[in-house]
Amino acid sequence: MRYRLDLVLKPAEGALTRVIGMAERRGFTPQSINGEPASEDGRWRLQLVVDGQRPAETLRLQMLKVYDCVSVEITPMEGVL
């Protein structure tokens, strides 16, 4: 199943690498990534699309353990191939 993760990250060196690595280690394959700085608070807004057979809640809870990750929302992408 494909999911879109909407993340807010602290601007830190290696934050993106840690997020992508966490997704891969949990059995999800990153398909696309899009991001931009959030001008009001200096944090980064990131959209990461992943494929995986494991429950999305597993990935959400693990992402929240990444120090640089402030928030995570996961949206299933039904019917997207």
Phi, psi and omega in degrees: 000151181254139181228150172250125177258126174255111185244152169241124184241148170287142180285094181224147178299129178088000182299315181296318179299318180295320180293312180295318178299320179297316179300315181294318180294337180268008175089017178252140180257116178296133180251322178204160180216141179214137181207164177201153175287143174269111189295331186285331184230003177079000179273169180255140172256129186226135171247125181235122177259128182229154171249143176183158180260351180278162178297136181296329180298326176302313180293318180300314181295322179290322178298323180294342178278345177290125186307320185282347186271120182269318179207155180219131170234136181242133179237121174295141179251082182294139173073010179262128179249000000 
